[in-house]
Amino acid sequence: MSSRRIDLVAHHFSALSHLDALESESVHIFREVAGEFERPVILFSGGKDSIVMLHLALKSFWPAPVPFALLHVDTGHNFPEVIEYRDRIAGKHGLRLHIASVQDFIDDGRLRERPDGLRNPLQTVPLLDGIESNRFDAVFGGGRRDEEKARAKERVFSLRDEFGAWDPRRQRPELWSLYTGRHAPGEHVRVFPLSNWTELDVWQYIERENIELPEIYYAHERDVFKRSGMWLTAGEWGGPKAGESVERRRVRYRTVGDMSCTGAVDSDAATVAEVVTEIAASRLTERGATRADDKVSEAAMEDRKREGYF
């Protein structure tokens, strides 16, 4: 390659905006997986990160259809607005949606309800069953390194053993964006296309691309009660209990798990631009501020990842 050609290529990449560079990296990851694996699947909850991930997948293969199905681990305590969005978007793009139901595993005795009522920690067994029964060899997740300290240890291609467990000592180097999809029979790879994105990046990209989200991400009036310092949505899942009073507040959600573990934040941010301004001023990560399942212990997320969770 001539020196002039090299200079032109270097100028092209230096001219990319921050969001363009992140988008380009994510598109590269999607295409690498399509070329290396036989049965990839996108973990899709209807939350903002999985929505951005699907948007990137659509752009990666347009005008061809996305060559992956969707998989959602449904706890049974999900927000109705999010479930409606999930089903509508899957239908809009003609994508096959696999649902692994925590309630089904409780009903047939493979899982038991926790005393604290949280169901997010119960997702691991249905997730691993869904991966194994469908023979998925690569699973896209929307995890970002700024969310929680255990996630910062992940590679973009994260090898999981035949039990779905994560061992940080077995992870491979990823120099120069070179990814290794090699895995033994029974193993699979978790793939994180948003690994280098932040919460602010995600919201700025949503604003730029005009991506539709469930309405609970924007300020609205909702009946909530306070538990462990968080505003939780009242519902049949187990709240409020005696001594916990319901209030009508103007809130929004920064992250969406399910009603038993995801707290709302007081907010007047009713548009994407207002959310971007709010996030830019925040000093707390979304999970640190609003996820009860991460407050069980200092190593709660890492323990779950070692068991096979994302």
Secondary structure per residue as TSV (DSSP state, phi and psi in degrees):
chain	resnum	aa	ss	phi	psi
A	1	M	-	360.0	134.3
A	2	S	-	-69.4	157.6
A	3	S	H	-63.1	-32.9
A	4	R	H	-66.3	-41.1
A	5	R	H	-63.8	-42.3
A	6	I	H	-61.6	-42.4
A	7	D	H	-61.8	-40.0
A	8	L	H	-65.8	-42.5
A	9	V	H	-63.7	-44.6
A	10	A	H	-62.4	-39.7
A	11	H	H	-64.9	-38.8
A	12	H	H	-59.1	-48.0
A	13	F	H	-72.7	-33.5
A	14	S	H	-69.0	-23.8
A	15	A	T	-82.7	-10.8
A	16	L	S	-65.5	139.3
A	17	S	-	-71.8	167.7
A	18	H	H	-57.1	-46.8
A	19	L	H	-68.4	-36.8
A	20	D	H	-61.1	-41.1
A	21	A	H	-66.0	-41.8
A	22	L	H	-64.7	-43.5
A	23	E	H	-60.7	-44.9
A	24	S	H	-60.9	-42.1
A	25	E	H	-63.1	-44.1
A	26	S	H	-64.9	-41.7
A	27	V	H	-60.8	-42.5
A	28	H	H	-58.0	-42.6
A	29	I	H	-64.5	-45.0
A	30	F	H	-59.1	-43.2
A	31	R	H	-70.9	-34.2
A	32	E	H	-61.9	-44.0
A	33	V	H	-65.0	-42.2
A	34	A	H	-59.5	-33.1
A	35	G	H	-83.8	-23.7
A	36	E	H	-102.2	-23.3
A	37	F	-	-117.1	159.5
A	38	E	S	-94.2	-38.6
A	39	R	S	-136.0	69.0
A	40	P	E	-76.4	159.6
A	41	V	E	-145.7	148.2
A	42	I	E	-100.0	123.5
A	43	L	E	-75.1	116.8
A	44	F	-	-130.2	116.8
A	45	S	-	-107.3	-14.7
A	46	G	S	89.5	6.1
A	47	G	S	-84.6	164.7
A	48	K	H	-61.6	-38.0
A	49	D	H	-68.2	-42.0
A	50	S	H	-70.3	-28.3
A	51	I	H	-67.9	-45.3
A	52	V	H	-63.4	-39.6
A	53	M	H	-61.0	-44.1
A	54	L	H	-65.3	-40.0
A	55	H	H	-58.6	-42.2
A	56	L	H	-66.7	-37.3
A	57	A	H	-65.3	-40.3
A	58	L	H	-62.3	-41.6
A	59	K	H	-68.9	-31.6
A	60	S	H	-64.5	-31.0
A	61	F	H	-119.4	0.4
A	62	W	T	-58.5	136.4
A	63	P	T	-89.4	3.4
A	64	A	S	-73.1	156.5
A	65	P	-	-71.2	158.7
A	66	V	-	-64.3	126.0
A	67	P	S	-84.5	25.4
A	68	F	-	-130.1	150.1
A	69	A	E	-87.6	175.7
A	70	L	E	-111.6	147.6
A	71	L	E	-132.4	127.7
A	72	H	E	-125.3	129.1
A	73	V	E	-91.7	106.0
A	74	D	E	-93.1	116.3
A	75	T	-	-77.6	-16.6
A	76	G	S	89.4	-8.6
A	77	H	-	-114.6	21.6
A	78	N	-	-73.5	156.5
A	79	F	-	-69.0	130.7
A	80	P	H	-55.9	-37.1
A	81	E	H	-61.9	-34.5
A	82	V	H	-76.1	-40.0
A	83	I	H	-64.7	-40.6
A	84	E	H	-61.9	-43.3
A	85	Y	H	-63.0	-47.4
A	86	R	H	-53.1	-50.4
A	87	D	H	-67.4	-39.1
A	88	R	H	-66.9	-42.3
A	89	I	H	-69.5	-39.6
A	90	A	H	-61.1	-42.0
A	91	G	H	-68.9	-38.7
A	92	K	H	-59.2	-39.3
A	93	H	T	-100.2	7.0
A	94	G	T	63.2	36.9
A	95	L	-	-98.9	140.3
A	96	R	-	-75.3	129.3
A	97	L	E	-112.7	115.8
A	98	H	E	-94.4	133.7
A	99	I	E	-120.7	120.2
A	100	A	E	-100.3	113.4
A	101	S	E	-98.0	120.3
A	102	V	H	-61.7	-38.3
A	103	Q	H	-60.5	-39.4
A	104	D	H	-60.7	-39.6
A	105	F	H	-71.1	-31.3
A	106	I	H	-70.8	-43.1
A	107	D	H	-62.5	-36.6
A	108	D	T	-96.9	8.8
A	109	G	T	88.2	1.6
A	110	R	S	-76.5	-19.1
A	111	L	S	-134.8	155.9
A	112	R	-	-123.1	144.2
A	113	E	-	-59.9	143.8
A	114	R	-	-82.5	149.3
A	115	P	T	-59.2	-31.1
A	116	D	T	-83.8	-3.0
A	117	G	-	81.6	-5.4
A	118	L	-	-71.8	134.6
A	119	R	-	-110.9	-15.9
A	120	N	G	-56.5	-40.3
A	121	P	G	-66.5	-12.4
A	122	L	G	-89.0	2.1
A	123	Q	-	-74.7	-20.4
A	124	T	H	-60.3	-47.8
A	125	V	H	-64.1	-48.6
A	126	P	H	-61.4	-36.4
A	127	L	H	-61.2	-50.8
A	128	L	H	-65.2	-36.1
A	129	D	H	-64.8	-41.5
A	130	G	H	-64.4	-38.7
A	131	I	H	-66.7	-45.5
A	132	E	H	-69.7	-46.2
A	133	S	H	-67.0	-28.0
A	134	N	T	-97.9	-0.2
A	135	R	T	57.8	37.7
A	136	F	-	-72.2	130.3
A	137	D	S	-105.5	-8.7
A	138	A	E	-144.8	133.8
A	139	V	E	-127.0	115.6
A	140	F	E	-77.7	130.5
A	141	G	-	-123.4	154.5
A	142	G	-	-93.5	17.6
A	143	G	-	-62.3	142.3
A	144	R	-	-122.8	151.0
A	145	R	T	-72.9	-16.4
A	146	D	T	-88.8	-4.9
A	147	E	T	-72.6	-47.3
A	148	E	-	-158.1	143.6
A	149	K	G	-61.5	-32.1
A	150	A	G	-65.7	-31.0
A	151	R	G	-71.9	-21.5
A	152	A	G	-69.7	-13.7
A	153	K	G	-86.4	-9.7
A	154	E	-	-72.4	146.4
A	155	R	-	-84.8	171.2
A	156	V	S	-68.1	-44.5
A	157	F	E	-100.9	108.2
A	158	S	E	-108.3	111.0
A	159	L	E	-72.6	134.3
A	160	R	E	-120.9	141.4
A	161	D	-	-78.6	-173.1
A	162	E	T	-66.6	-13.7
A	163	F	T	-100.9	4.4
A	164	G	-	82.1	4.0
A	165	A	-	-80.5	150.2
A	166	W	B	-105.1	127.0
A	167	D	-	-122.8	109.6
A	168	P	G	-59.7	-23.3
A	169	R	G	-74.0	-17.5
A	170	R	G	-95.8	0.2
A	171	Q	-	-75.4	150.2
A	172	R	-	-101.5	150.8
A	173	P	-	-65.4	150.5
A	174	E	-	-130.6	63.7
A	175	L	G	-75.8	141.9
A	176	W	G	55.1	33.8
A	177	S	G	57.3	34.9
A	178	L	-	-99.4	120.8
A	179	Y	-	-113.3	141.5
A	180	T	-	-110.0	115.8
A	181	G	-	-95.8	2.9
A	182	R	-	-61.3	135.6
A	183	H	-	-155.6	152.9
A	184	A	-	-80.6	161.6
A	185	P	T	-54.8	133.3
A	186	G	T	93.7	-24.4
A	187	E	-	-83.7	165.0
A	188	H	E	-149.2	174.9
A	189	V	E	-122.3	131.0
A	190	R	E	-91.6	134.5
A	191	V	E	-121.4	133.3
A	192	F	-	-121.8	87.5
A	193	P	T	-67.1	-18.6
A	194	L	T	-101.8	17.1
A	195	S	T	-54.9	-37.0
A	196	N	T	-97.3	9.2
A	197	W	-	-89.8	156.4
A	198	T	-	-112.0	170.9
A	199	E	H	-59.0	-40.5
A	200	L	H	-65.7	-40.6
A	201	D	H	-57.0	-45.5
A	202	V	H	-59.5	-45.7
A	203	W	H	-69.4	-37.6
A	204	Q	H	-65.3	-35.5
A	205	Y	H	-70.5	-39.5
A	206	I	H	-59.1	-41.5
A	207	E	H	-65.6	-46.1
A	208	R	H	-65.3	-40.3
A	209	E	H	-90.8	-3.6
A	210	N	T	55.6	51.7
A	211	I	-	-86.7	130.7
A	212	E	-	-75.0	137.7
A	213	L	-	-125.8	160.3
A	214	P	-	-58.2	146.5
A	215	E	G	-65.2	-18.7
A	216	I	G	-69.4	-10.3
A	217	Y	G	-77.3	-9.1
A	218	Y	S	-116.2	156.9
A	219	A	-	-58.1	133.0
A	220	H	E	-158.1	164.4
A	221	E	E	-82.9	132.9
A	222	R	E	-151.2	146.5
A	223	D	E	-81.2	119.5
A	224	V	E	-136.5	162.6
A	225	F	E	-136.4	158.1
A	226	K	E	-97.2	130.3
A	227	R	E	-145.9	128.4
A	228	S	T	53.9	36.2
A	229	G	T	79.5	8.6
A	230	M	E	-123.9	149.1
A	231	W	E	-88.9	109.9
A	232	L	E	-105.0	152.9
A	233	T	E	-80.1	130.5
A	234	A	-	-66.6	143.3
A	235	G	B	-179.2	176.0
A	236	E	T	-69.1	-10.6
A	237	W	T	-65.9	-19.4
A	238	G	T	142.3	26.4
A	239	G	B	-154.0	149.6
A	240	P	S	-83.8	160.6
A	241	K	-	-97.5	178.4
A	242	A	T	-57.6	132.0
A	243	G	T	90.8	-6.6
A	244	E	-	-105.6	115.2
A	245	S	-	-98.8	141.5
A	246	V	E	-84.7	136.1
A	247	E	E	-126.1	151.3
A	248	R	E	-94.4	115.2
A	249	R	E	-132.8	158.8
A	250	R	E	-93.3	111.5
A	251	V	E	-138.6	170.9
A	252	R	E	-147.4	169.6
A	253	Y	-	-109.8	133.5
A	254	R	S	-87.6	-30.9
A	255	T	S	-140.3	157.3
A	256	V	-	-129.0	109.6
A	257	G	S	-105.5	-100.4
A	258	D	-	-137.3	178.2
A	259	M	T	-66.5	-23.7
A	260	S	T	-79.7	-15.9
A	261	C	T	-132.0	-8.3
A	262	T	B	-103.6	119.4
A	263	G	-	-92.1	148.2
A	264	A	B	-90.9	161.9
A	265	V	E	-121.0	143.2
A	266	D	E	-61.8	130.6
A	267	S	-	-162.9	149.4
A	268	D	-	-113.0	10.6
A	269	A	-	-77.0	99.0
A	270	A	-	-102.2	-3.5
A	271	T	S	-129.6	165.5
A	272	V	H	-60.4	-44.2
A	273	A	H	-60.0	-40.5
A	274	E	H	-68.4	-36.1
A	275	V	H	-65.3	-42.9
A	276	V	H	-57.6	-44.8
A	277	T	H	-63.0	-41.7
A	278	E	H	-65.0	-44.8
A	279	I	H	-65.8	-39.2
A	280	A	H	-60.8	-29.2
A	281	A	H	-91.6	-8.9
A	282	S	-	-76.0	146.5
A	283	R	-	-112.7	4.2
A	284	L	S	-116.0	139.6
A	285	T	-	-69.6	158.3
A	286	E	H	-63.3	-39.7
A	287	R	H	-73.0	-38.7
A	288	G	H	-63.6	-28.5
A	289	A	H	-91.0	-26.3
A	290	T	H	-137.7	11.4
A	291	R	B	-119.0	111.4
A	292	A	G	-68.8	-30.1
A	293	D	G	-69.3	-19.3
A	294	D	G	-88.3	-5.6
A	295	K	S	-98.2	2.2
A	296	V	S	-62.0	-41.4
A	297	S	-	-157.7	170.0
A	298	E	T	-61.9	-31.6
A	299	A	T	-108.2	24.5
A	300	A	H	-57.4	-48.0
A	301	M	H	-67.1	-43.3
A	302	E	H	-64.3	-39.4
A	303	D	H	-60.5	-43.4
A	304	R	H	-68.1	-36.3
A	305	K	H	-65.1	-37.5
A	306	R	H	-66.2	-26.1
A	307	E	H	-84.9	-13.6
A	308	G	T	124.8	-1.1
A	309	Y	-	-77.5	169.6
A	310	F	-	-78.1	360.0
